[in-house]
Amino acid sequence: MKENLLNVFMYLFDHWLLPGNKTMDTKRQLQRELEGVGFEEDEIKQALDWLTGLETQQQTNNEQALQSSKAFRCFLPEEQRRINTKARGFLLSLEQTGIIDVATRETIIERLMELDTPRIGPMQCKWVTAMVMFSAQKGHDDAGQLEDLLFYEHAEEVMH
């Protein structure tokens, strides 16, 4: 993930997605605010496109959610090349502890694959997970736990 896109996600998380923060009436409103705090037009466009894709992917995955919560996920070769072992382990631990469900996992993986980066590590995976969960309104119940996952370096170890 380009560092600037990660910065846009961090700003969105801090100012728009946490409980008690302002709500976004329109994407145009969000675009104006991002421009106002200094993000460049191409960064904003890339982030908004990514978020639009997220909305579409969540709808698709919710419609096609697997019936069994015991389904085993085999990562495709391209997913294995781009999403490193620690990031894949992080997703597995979230699913095993019930923080995310199968449809959310699939949305996270698909959003990770849409990032403009050849290798995806745990930090990028954590931020994408936060964006997906809060976008789906699932993160509000687990805000404290998700904050721990994002901001503490060894959060994966704490979960076990």
Secondary structure, DSSP 8 states (H G I E B T S, - for coil): --HHHHHHHHHHIIIIISTTS---S-HHHHHHHHHHTT--HHHHHHHHHHHHHHHHHHHHHHHT--S-TT------HHHHHHB-HHHHHHHHHHHHTTSS-HHHHHHHHHHHHTSS-S-B-HHHHHHHHHHHHHHTT-TTTTHHHHHHHHH-TTHHHHH-
